[in-house]
């Protein structure tokens, strides 16, 4: 999956951009306040993406 597709999923889950790190971008979940570091790779492995999505509370 490419990075832009993944960022769309993050927005759907309620995350917004917080700040730039040195090698990652930091996103914050508004409802819970949880911060998630997202690497800046163009392509990401699906296994890695599933690990990140487990950390994010689902808004459904």
The 8 nearest C-alpha neighbors of each residue, nearest first, counted from 0:
[[1, 43, 42, 45, 2, 4, 44, 5],
 [0, 2, 42, 4, 41, 3, 43, 5],
 [1, 3, 5, 41, 4, 42, 6, 0],
 [4, 2, 6, 5, 1, 7, 41, 0],
 [5, 3, 7, 6, 2, 1, 8, 0],
 [4, 6, 2, 8, 7, 3, 9, 1],
 [5, 7, 9, 3, 8, 4, 2, 10],
 [6, 8, 10, 4, 5, 9, 11, 3],
 [9, 7, 11, 5, 6, 10, 12, 4],
 [8, 10, 6, 12, 14, 7, 11, 5],
 [11, 9, 14, 13, 7, 12, 8, 6],
 [10, 12, 8, 9, 13, 7, 14, 58],
 [11, 13, 9, 10, 57, 58, 14, 8],
 [14, 12, 10, 11, 28, 29, 9, 15],
 [15, 13, 28, 10, 27, 9, 12, 26],
 [14, 16, 26, 27, 17, 10, 28, 13],
 [15, 17, 26, 18, 25, 27, 14, 24],
 [16, 18, 26, 25, 27, 15, 19, 24],
 [19, 17, 25, 24, 16, 20, 26, 23],
 [20, 18, 24, 25, 23, 21, 17, 22],
 [19, 21, 23, 24, 22, 18, 25, 36],
 [20, 22, 23, 19, 24, 38, 39, 25],
 [23, 21, 20, 38, 39, 24, 19, 37],
 [24, 22, 38, 20, 37, 39, 36, 21],
 [23, 25, 19, 37, 20, 36, 18, 38],
 [24, 26, 36, 18, 17, 35, 19, 37],
 [27, 25, 16, 17, 35, 15, 34, 14],
 [28, 26, 34, 14, 15, 33, 17, 29],
 [27, 29, 14, 32, 33, 31, 30, 13],
 [28, 30, 32, 31, 27, 14, 13, 15],
 [31, 29, 28, 32, 13, 33, 14, 58],
 [30, 32, 33, 28, 29, 56, 27, 34],
 [33, 31, 28, 29, 30, 27, 34, 14],
 [32, 34, 28, 31, 27, 35, 29, 55],
 [35, 33, 27, 26, 28, 32, 25, 36],
 [34, 36, 26, 25, 27, 37, 33, 51],
 [37, 35, 25, 24, 23, 26, 38, 34],
 [36, 38, 24, 23, 25, 35, 39, 26],
 [39, 37, 23, 40, 24, 22, 36, 43],
 [38, 40, 23, 41, 37, 22, 24, 2],
 [41, 39, 42, 38, 43, 2, 1, 37],
 [42, 40, 2, 1, 39, 43, 3, 0],
 [41, 43, 1, 40, 0, 2, 44, 39],
 [44, 42, 0, 1, 45, 40, 41, 2],
 [43, 45, 47, 46, 48, 0, 42, 1],
 [44, 46, 48, 47, 49, 43, 0, 50],
 [47, 45, 49, 48, 44, 50, 43, 51],
 [48, 46, 50, 45, 49, 44, 51, 43],
 [47, 49, 45, 51, 50, 46, 52, 44],
 [48, 50, 52, 46, 51, 47, 45, 53],
 [51, 49, 47, 53, 48, 52, 46, 54],
 [50, 52, 48, 49, 53, 54, 47, 55],
 [51, 53, 49, 55, 54, 50, 48, 56],
 [54, 52, 50, 51, 55, 49, 56, 48],
 [55, 53, 52, 51, 56, 50, 35, 33],
 [54, 56, 52, 53, 57, 51, 28, 12],
 [55, 57, 58, 54, 53, 12, 31, 52],
 [56, 58, 59, 12, 55, 13, 52, 53],
 [57, 59, 12, 56, 13, 11, 30, 55],
 [58, 57, 12, 56, 11, 13, 55, 30]]
